[in-house]
């Protein structure tokens, strides 16, 4: 019988429990991607709160990625010492840390300006350049001491769009079939495995794009199987348009769990699922009725970074998160109710 508060080992990573902090956007990095004092504080608080492992927020692999302001970046060797400091802060609490490697969009320089380019309009040379950016960022992550990297192929950012049939209409080896559209993912994985072999490689993928003509559950499952065959270390299941409102404990928790359970049946690697978890008994019920291995949390940790410690001390504790989603419009994406209760 699986328990949340038991140690578990995945490839290259040992966790003290089965709870993972899912990558959560903070938007507080400097323009060059360097880490701010506030970010160090956020991650120290999370690590002290008892989470089994931390996946850092959206970390771009490119300097010229203008999708968001405030992105952390691993695009320059000069940033490695700052990220090593971040890793050391988290490791001091006995917590492994994975950096989420992402690209908001691909930008091509034209007449001294950078213009966003969709997958259909990219040259094969540009695709190989993006693959190289992800591999180089992973090498920097390894040098900084991260335990792993997460390839962000969800939420309709660049890689998610690239693998989506709603966006990718290419007719070459990077388009058409699910295998061709996901080739960019497997080539990134292969490069990371070769050049940064100590890292755990995980991926975040949509269960469904919830977009007309987009990735549906059958195609997502097919891509997960291809990733498993390519020896991905773990898969985190999410979906486009996340953070459903009105989540109540024991009522509508774990909205991506049914699809994640299907993935877990079809692959050999560990499956992690995010999406609306609020109570310990519900999480353990899902773990024990499926082959899902880990549960990841986002909004509950914004409200209570120490919710793992609270649940460990009292199994009846339920997250105070009310799923209002006001955190998305607050500075640093912090919970607006913290300090009021």
N, C-alpha and C positions, 0 to 999 in steps of 0.2 A: 504494500500500500504506500502510495506516494504522499509525502507530507510537505507542506510549504517550507517549514523550518527544519529542513535536513540538508546536509551538504550534498552537492552534486558536482560532477565533473563533466565538462565538455572538452573537446579537443583543445589542448593548451590552456584551459581555464578551469580553475577550481572555485566554485561558489559556495558560500556558507549557507545559502538558502535558495529557493527556486523563484525568487522575485527579482525582476530586472527593471531598472529604470529605463523606460523607452525614451529614445531621443526626443527631446522637447526643445522647441525653438525659444531662444532667449533674446537674440537680436541686440546684444550689448557689446560685441567685439569692436575694436577699432577698424577703420577702413582697410588697413593692410592685413586684417585678420588676427592681429595680436590680441592677447588675452587681457581682460581688464581685472582690476581688483575685485569688482563685484562678482565676476564669474568664478574666481577662486573661492569666494565666500559661499556661493550657491553650491558648488560641488563639494566643498568641505562639509557643509550642512547635510547634503544628501548622503555622503559616505558615513557620517556619524549616525545617521538615522536608521541604519541597519539593513539597507538594501543589499541583495546578494551580488549584484553587478550593476555597473553604470554604463549606459551608452550615451555619449555626449551629444549635444545638440548639433544641428545641421552645420557641417564643416566643409566648406567648399574646397575643391581641389584646384581652383583657378583664381588667379588674381583678377582677371577681367571677367568676373561673373557679377552682373549687376542686378540680379533677380531680387535681392533683398539688400537692405542696409543692415549693418551690424553682424554680418556673417563671420564666424570663426573661419580660418583658412589654414590649410597645410600646403601652401603653394610655394614656400621659400624655405631653404635650409636655415635662414636667419631666425625663423620662428621656433625652431626645435627646442631651444632652452626654455622658452615660455611654456610650451606644452609639456616638457619634462617636469617643470614645477607643478603643473596641474596634475599630472600622473602621480607624482610623489605625494601630493596632498591626499589624493584618493587612496593610494596604496598604504598610506600611514594608518588607515582604518581597517586594513585587511580586506579591501574591496578591489576586485579586478575592474578594469575600465577599457571600454571599446570606444574608438572614435568613429562617428558616422561620417563616411566620406560621401560627398554629394556634389551635384552640379545643378544650380537652379536652371540655367539655360546655357546654350553655347552661343558665344558672341564672336563674330568675325570683324576684324579691323578693316574698315573701308573709308578711304579718304580721311584718315586721322581720327575716325570715330568708330565705336564698336556697336554693331548692329546684331540683334538676335537673329539666329538662323535655325529654322526647323530641321528635323532629321532628314526630310525628303530632299532638302537643298544642300546638304553637306556633301563634300567630296569624301572619297574613301580615305584620303590623306588626313582630312580633318577628323574623321572618326578614329583613325589610328592615333592622332594627336590627343584626343580626349582619353582614349584608353591609356596612353602614356601618362597623362596627368594623374589619373587614378592610381596607377602603379607607383609613380614617384611620390605621391602623397602618402601611400602606404609605407613606403620605405622610410619616410620621415617619421611616420607614426611609430614604426619599430624602433628607430633611433631614439625617440622620445620616451620609450618604455611602455607604450600602450600594449595591452594584452591581446588586442584584436582590432579589426576594422569592420564596419558595417557598410556594405554597398547600398546606397539609398536608391532603390528602384520603385518607390511608392509615391503616392500623393501628387502625381502628375508633374513632378519635376523632370529634368532632362531625361534620365534613364527610364523613368516610368513612361514618359511620352514616347521614347524611342521604341519600347517594346509593345506599345499599344497599337492595335490595328486601326484605331481611330485617327492616329497621327502619322504612323509610319506606312507609307505607300511605296517604298523603294522596291525596285525589281532586281537588285543585285543580291549578293550573299548576305546582306544585312537587312533584307526586307522580305515580305511575303509570308512564309511559314513562321510559326511560333519559334521553331529552331533557329531560323535565320535572324529573326528580330531579337532573339535573346543571345545571339552570338557575341554581341558587345559585352554582355555580362560574363560569359564564360571566358572570354579573352582577357578581361580585367582580372578575373579570378586566377587564371593560369599565370599571368604576369606577377601578381602579388605572391602567389605560392612560390614562384621561382626566385623572386628577388627579396622577399621578406618572409622567409619560411617559418619564423617563430610565431607568426600572428594567427589567431583564430579568425576565420573569415565567415562572416554572417551576412545576410541580405535581408532587407525589408522590402516586401512586395505587396501590391494590392491584391486582395481577394477578388475584387471587382473594381473597374474604373467608374462604374455608375455613370457612364457617358455613352451616348448613342454610338454604336459601332466599336466601342472600346473593349478592353480586356474583360472577359467574363470569367466565371469560376472554372469552366472547363479548360480554357486556355491558360489561366493562371496555374492550374494544377499541372498542365503539361509542361509549363516552364519550370515549375518547382521540381518536377521529375528530372528534367534536363540538368538543372543545377545540382541535384543530388547525384546524378551520374558523373558530373564533373567534380564531385567530392567537395561540395560546399560543406562547411562545418556545422551550420545551423541556419534556420530560416525563421524570420519573424513575420507573421501574417498581420496585415493591416488592411486598409481599404481607402479608396479615394473619398474625400469628404468625411474625414474622421471626426471624432469628438461629438457624438450624438448627445443631444440635450435630454433632460428628463430621466436620467438613469437613477434607478432606485435599487437598493440592495435587495436581493432575493426576488426581484421582479423581472428586470430586463438587463441583467449584467451579461457581459461577455458576448457582445453581438457579432464578433468575428469567430467565435469558438466553433460553430458548426463546420465552417469551411476549413479552419485550422485542423480540426479533427480528421477531415478527409485527407488533408495533406500529410498529416502524421501517419496515417495508414498507408500512404503511397510511397513514402521516402524512408531512408534509413537514418538520416541525420536528425538531431533534436529539433523540435518545432517549438517556437515561442509564439504566444498570442497576446495581443494588446486589444483594448477596446472595452471600456466601461466596467471594470472590476471594482467592487466596493466592499466585499466581505470575504473573510478567510474561508468560511465553510463552502461558499460557492466556488471559489478558486480550487479548493481541494477536491470538490465533487467533480469538476471538469477534468482535473488531472487524473483522477482515478476511473473515470468513465471513458477516457480517451487515451491515446498515446502521446498527447501533448506533454512536454516535459517542463516548461517554464511559463510563468505568467509575467507580462510586463505592464507597468503602470506609468501613467503620465500625469493627468490632472490631479489624482489623489495626492501625489507627491508635491504638487504646487501648493495644495492646501495644508498638507502635513508631511513635511520631509521625513519625519520620524514615524510615519504610520507603520513601517515594518516592525520597529521596536515595540510600538503599542500593541500590535496584533500578537506579537510573540508573548508579551506579558499577559495579555487578556484576549483569548480567542473569540470573545463576543464583540470586540471592538469593530465598528463599521466606519468606513471613511466618511469624513464630514463634507466631502466634495458634493455639491448639489448640481453639478453639470450645467451651470449657468453660462459657461464659456466667456465670461467677462474677462478672464485672464488673457484672452487673445488681444484685447484692446487696452491692456494695462501696461505700464512701463515694465520692461524685463519679463513680461508675461507672468507676473506674480498674481497669486490669488488675492482678490480684493477683500476677502473676508478674514485674511490672516491678521491676528492681533485684535479681532473684534469679539472673539469668543474665549 
